[in-house]
């Protein structure tokens, strides 16, 4: 089991998300908790840089997270518009 933290900024951006995207975001958080940072079954999942990953929640919505090797902590540092994503 992993501990997943969602940044304040990511939470604030998700307040603007449609309900179907919020449901997927909840499912992503559950998968991160249970399976860890590597989730190739998620749409457009990819490793961005060392210890950074992302996937699409919908066409215009993405989530990005960070995981330090040998740690049980995962931080979702961005969730929001694909156009504003930090990658």
C-alpha positions in Angstrom: 0.0 0.0 0.0 1.2 3.5 -0.9 0.3 6.8 0.8 -1.1 9.3 -1.8 -1.0 13.0 -1.1 -2.8 15.4 -3.5 -1.4 19.0 -3.5 -3.6 21.9 -2.6 -3.3 23.3 -6.1 -4.4 20.0 -7.7 -7.4 19.8 -5.4 -8.4 23.3 -6.3 -8.2 22.6 -10.0 -10.2 19.5 -9.6 -13.1 21.5 -8.1 -13.7 22.7 -11.6 -13.8 19.3 -13.2 -16.9 17.6 -14.5 -18.3 14.8 -12.3 -17.2 12.0 -14.7 -13.6 13.3 -14.4 -13.9 13.5 -10.6 -15.0 9.8 -10.6 -11.9 8.9 -12.7 -9.7 10.9 -10.5 -10.9 9.0 -7.4 -10.3 5.7 -9.2 -6.8 6.9 -10.1 -6.1 7.8 -6.5 -7.3 4.3 -5.4 -5.0 2.6 -8.0 -2.1 4.7 -6.9 -2.7 3.6 -3.3 -3.1 -0.1 -4.2 -0.7 -0.5 -7.1 1.8 2.2 -6.9 3.1 4.8 -9.4 3.4 2.6 -12.4 -0.1 2.3 -14.0 0.3 1.4 -17.7 -3.4 0.4 -18.0 -4.4 4.1 -17.6 -5.0 6.1 -20.9 -1.9 7.8 -22.2 0.1 6.8 -19.1 3.8 7.6 -19.4 6.8 8.3 -17.4 7.7 11.9 -17.8 11.1 12.1 -16.1 12.8 10.3 -13.4 10.2 9.5 -10.7 7.4 11.6 -12.5 4.4 10.1 -14.3 1.2 11.2 -15.9 -2.0 9.9 -17.4 -5.2 11.3 -19.0 -8.4 11.4 -17.1 -10.3 12.6 -20.1 -9.4 14.4 -23.4 -8.8 17.7 -21.7 -7.9 16.5 -18.2 -4.6 15.0 -16.9 -3.0 14.0 -13.6 0.7 14.1 -12.9 2.4 12.5 -9.9 5.8 12.1 -8.3 7.2 9.0 -6.5 10.7 8.9 -4.9 12.3 5.5 -5.3 12.1 3.2 -2.2 9.3 5.3 -0.7 5.7 4.6 -0.1 4.7 8.2 -0.6 3.2 9.4 -3.9 2.3 13.0 -4.5 -0.2 14.1 -7.1 1.3 17.5 -7.9 -1.0 18.4 -10.8 -4.5 17.5 -11.9 -6.3 19.7 -14.3 -6.3 21.0 -17.9 -4.1 19.2 -20.4 -3.2 22.5 -21.9 -1.7 23.8 -18.7 0.0 20.6 -17.6 3.6 21.0 -16.4 5.3 18.7 -18.9 
